[in-house]
Amino acid sequence: MIEYNSQRDNITFSGKFKAWWQCFSTSAWMFLSWYVPEIKGDDDKRLAQYLDNTEDSIGKRGIGEKIKKKFNWITGHTTYWWLVHKYAIEAYMWRGGVKGTCIFQDYDITFRQMNILLESGPVIFQTKKMGGLKDGHIILILEYVGGSYIVMDPFGDATTHYQDKNGDSHTDILELPYSTDSGVKRVKLGTNTYDFIPDEDKVNFNGDPKDFSDIEENSWFDNDVELDIWC
């Protein structure tokens, strides 16, 4: 079980690292709680220690500073970088007695591929322009149940454009409310609705059918919403 954590009330280190900047670290911390029993997803104090460890602009020297020095192409806030969290997640897992590797994938995938990834556990991923947000946002997808992807969104419920601050176990990214005899399912992405055929990896964008079997050349989202798998 993963305990939900809202980034909105996170420790900000006297305003040096604001709560709305902490979606990646919060999602990573909830992710860790799935694998390491002594880590509790809703433990704000230990989450702050994780942030201190991964962010070079605050607190003591830690993983963020070490990775930034090793890879000089890392600039700005270190906790925004997937590579920093990869090293941090693996370190925390090993300390908790869990041997594993955090894998980063930088491309759009099909629903079927997402379900395969979820067989191994939760997935951290990046969204863009979701729920009315102007920029990217990191959330945690837990599982696929009854035609829906269940997620924990540290900023709240995207289906309410984040008026609801509780993002615990919502289906706020993908909702598949029905299927027809033809095998077509409907997908809700934020405020947009699309149809797709799961077995064929095809999506119908506003009446314009497209084939998404080749993920290297095609994206299964429009310009308003994109998903990139992070970990």
Sequence and secondary structure as in RCSB ss.txt:
>XXXX:A:sequence
MIEYNSQRDNITFSGKFKAWWQCFSTSAWMFLSWYVPEIKGDDDKRLAQYLDNTEDSIGKRGIGEKIKKKFNWIT
GHTTYWWLVHKYAIEAYMWRGGVKGTCIFQDYDITFRQMNILLESGPVIFQTKKMGGLKDGHIILILEYVGGSYI
VMDPFGDATTHYQDKNGDSHTDILELPYSTDSGVKRVKLGTNTYDFIPDEDKVNFNGDPKDFSDIEENSWFDNDV
ELDIWC
>XXXX:A:secstr
      GGG   TTTTS GGG HHHHHHHHHHHHH TT  TT HHHHHHHHHHH TTSSS  HHHHHHHHSTT  
S GGG HHHHHHHHHHHHHHTT         S   HHHHHHHHTTS EEEEEES TT SSEEEEEEEEEETTEEE
EE TT  GGGTTSS   TTB  S B   B TT  EEEEETTEEEEEEGGGTEEEETTEEEE S TTT  SS SS 
EEEE  
